[in-house]
Amino acid sequence: MCTPFDPWYVRVNVGCAKTMVQSKCRGRRPVTTKVDADMEQLLQDDSELLGVYRAEVIRLALDEYRDLRAGDFECPHCGGTIQLEL
């Protein structure tokens, strides 16, 4: 069964080099929040895995969130459209 919370990015390794992942968002407005230690570690691990700053991991998550809210998110498993309603 597919849910909106399936992994939101694909981890790709080509030999020893990692494929660069970049958010569609190029804004300049700062957004801050506080997280617990587990979330901080998740952000750190994913940023190291992708070879980007933690801020880029957050921007990637927000890209996916925007697509989920707009109904523009396609499930990577079944191809169905996933829409997140609040």
Secondary structure by P-SEA (a helix, b strand, c coil): ccccccccbbbbbccccccbbbbcccccbbbbbcccaaaaaaaaaaaaaacccaaaaaaaaaaaaaaaaacccccccccbbbbbcc
